[in-house]
Amino acid sequence: MPILNTKTKSVSAQNQLNKHLAEIKKEFNDVKIMCENNKCMIEKLLKKVEDVNEIKEKIDTMISYTDKPRLNICIKDLTSIKKQLAMSKSSKIMKTLNDYKSRIMAIEEAMVSEDEDEEM
């Protein structure tokens, strides 16, 4: 609504326009603040989604007991590793090394016992 301006003695609508502009500026600033808040929230949610994806990848790499073929392959691998370990322990080289180790330990014990007898 136009207002009578006493200084210029004319009708003026400037005050009303200023009020409307001030309201619009305030609303615009509120929208800017809300956009910034939403941007921060979106960034947080994206980080959480990345964390969930990392956890999902870790879970996908784990063995599931419902995944029978994969479980059977892992069991076969474990049994073959056990067999290889058992074979290496019973191999000629390991038997010879264990024999030498026991001989060295016997000699060391004999030397220690001789040193103790001499000291007494």
TACOR-V694061 format. One record per residue. N is the residue number from 1. RES is the residue in one letter. SS is DSSP state (alpha for helix, beta for strand, coil for the rest). PHI is phi in whole degrees, -180 to 180 (* if undefined). BURIAL is I if it has 24 or more other ideal C-beta (glycine too) atoms within 12 Angstrom, else O. Layout:
N|RES|SS|PHI|BURIAL, N|RES|SS|PHI|BURIAL
//
This chain:
1|M|coil|*|O, 2|P|coil|-67|O, 3|I|beta|-117|O, 4|L|beta|-80|O, 5|N|beta|-91|O, 6|T|coil|-76|O, 7|K|coil|-73|O, 8|T|coil|-96|O, 9|K|coil|55|O, 10|S|beta|-143|O, 11|V|beta|-84|O, 12|S|beta|-135|O, 13|A|coil|-115|O, 14|Q|alpha|-65|O, 15|N|alpha|-62|O, 16|Q|alpha|-66|O, 17|L|alpha|-62|O, 18|N|alpha|-62|O, 19|K|alpha|-64|O, 20|H|alpha|-64|O, 21|L|alpha|-65|O, 22|A|alpha|-64|O, 23|E|alpha|-65|O, 24|I|alpha|-65|O, 25|K|alpha|-62|O, 26|K|alpha|-63|O, 27|E|alpha|-64|O, 28|F|alpha|-63|O, 29|N|alpha|-64|O, 30|D|alpha|-62|O, 31|V|alpha|-65|O, 32|K|alpha|-62|O, 33|I|alpha|-64|O, 34|M|alpha|-65|O, 35|C|alpha|-64|O, 36|E|alpha|-64|O, 37|N|alpha|-62|O, 38|N|alpha|-64|O, 39|K|alpha|-63|O, 40|C|alpha|-63|O, 41|M|alpha|-65|O, 42|I|alpha|-65|O, 43|E|alpha|-62|O, 44|K|alpha|-62|O, 45|L|alpha|-65|O, 46|L|alpha|-64|O, 47|K|alpha|-64|O, 48|K|alpha|-65|O, 49|V|alpha|-64|O, 50|E|alpha|-63|O, 51|D|alpha|-62|O, 52|V|alpha|-64|O, 53|N|alpha|-65|O, 54|E|alpha|-63|O, 55|I|alpha|-64|O, 56|K|alpha|-63|O, 57|E|alpha|-63|O, 58|K|alpha|-63|O, 59|I|alpha|-66|O, 60|D|alpha|-65|O, 61|T|alpha|-81|O, 62|M|coil|-76|O, 63|I|coil|-80|O, 64|S|coil|-105|O, 65|Y|coil|-70|O, 66|T|coil|-84|O, 67|D|coil|-92|O, 68|K|alpha|-61|O, 69|P|alpha|-61|O, 70|R|alpha|-67|O, 71|L|alpha|-63|O, 72|N|alpha|-64|O, 73|I|alpha|-63|O, 74|C|alpha|-65|O, 75|I|alpha|-65|O, 76|K|alpha|-62|O, 77|D|alpha|-61|O, 78|L|alpha|-64|O, 79|T|alpha|-67|O, 80|S|alpha|-67|O, 81|I|alpha|-65|O, 82|K|alpha|-62|O, 83|K|alpha|-63|O, 84|Q|alpha|-63|O, 85|L|alpha|-65|O, 86|A|alpha|-65|O, 87|M|alpha|-67|O, 88|S|alpha|-69|O, 89|K|alpha|-71|O, 90|S|alpha|-96|O, 91|S|coil|-74|O, 92|K|alpha|-61|O, 93|I|alpha|-63|O, 94|M|alpha|-66|O, 95|K|alpha|-63|O, 96|T|alpha|-66|O, 97|L|alpha|-62|O, 98|N|alpha|-65|O, 99|D|alpha|-64|O, 100|Y|alpha|-63|O, 101|K|alpha|-61|O, 102|S|alpha|-67|O, 103|R|alpha|-64|O, 104|I|alpha|-63|O, 105|M|alpha|-64|O, 106|A|alpha|-65|O, 107|I|alpha|-65|O, 108|E|alpha|-62|O, 109|E|alpha|-65|O, 110|A|alpha|-65|O, 111|M|alpha|-66|O, 112|V|alpha|-66|O, 113|S|alpha|-68|O, 114|E|alpha|-66|O, 115|D|alpha|-64|O, 116|E|alpha|-70|O, 117|D|alpha|-67|O, 118|E|alpha|-69|O, 119|E|alpha|-68|O, 120|M|coil|-81|O
//
